[in-house]
Structure formats: C-alpha cells, structure tokens
Amino acid sequence: MKANFESIINDTKPVIVDFHALWCGPCKVQSPILKEVASEFGERIRVIKIDIDQNQQVADQYRIQSVPTVIVFKSGQIVWRQSGVVSKNQLAGILNQHL
C-alpha cells in the first residue's frame, strides 16, 4: 500500500486524501461531499479514501489523530490539511488554487 500511495500523491494534479474510519459518524457526512467534488472536478483531480484502521502505517506517517482528516497533495507535497468535515465550497476553493 505504501509504495502505491506514494506514487498516487506524487501526481502533478491535486490529490484529495480522505483519512476515515468505518465507525466514524462525521466520516459518513464527508463522503458524499467528496463524491460531489470529484464529479465536479472530474479528471483534473483525484480523490482517494484511506481507512486508518486498515492502513495504520500511512495514518501514523501523516500523524492522523482524528477522523475525518482531509489532506490535499500536489506533486507529493501537502498543500492543505484539515480535520473534521470540510464543506464542498471550501474544498473547491482550495482545489482551484492548486489547479
């Protein structure tokens, strides 16, 4: 998983990574928001979901302490990060800055 994750976040287009857990209520709220953003931005971005219980090494590497935590990567660098539910407008604004 780690090698594949690294190759995904090293893309030149923005990559939204949703660190979540199946037992997390707010994560269930975040999921449809991310789907809307993904459909609006299409091929210009990528959205991936990382279950922290299944991928503890990656979660530890990025010091995920609460879920959901959304991180936007571009060319392997973190360009934005926030814990808690992120609104569609806020995400769209961040992505537009990095396209």
Steps between C-alpha positions, in 0.01 A plus 500: 500500500771750598680492162172531312389787726827685437462468123142630518580811708801583281264578211517852358124543536351559846422185697246515783567235762212429738631327813191337648371206704192283458384574856528880454168691477643826356685291238162388369408869456831577323472219246215641282666844504817347356297315236342830391840670480644207304216511248525879457878504449513177300840403360670816635526348850512164672322398821608202706375366831734350759346294780724573800423163657609313186798727422649590836852555366384772259276655767794508742732648237264797456421522873127449459352552845134549415271403216400616257825674407521629145841570348557646154829397336657636184824356363550312829473812717223579747336821380207493745378298797200509733336270751123486524236523229606732217234677293474465125563874450810495717644201313417653161678821601813312607503291182455803274811653658708193409377412151 
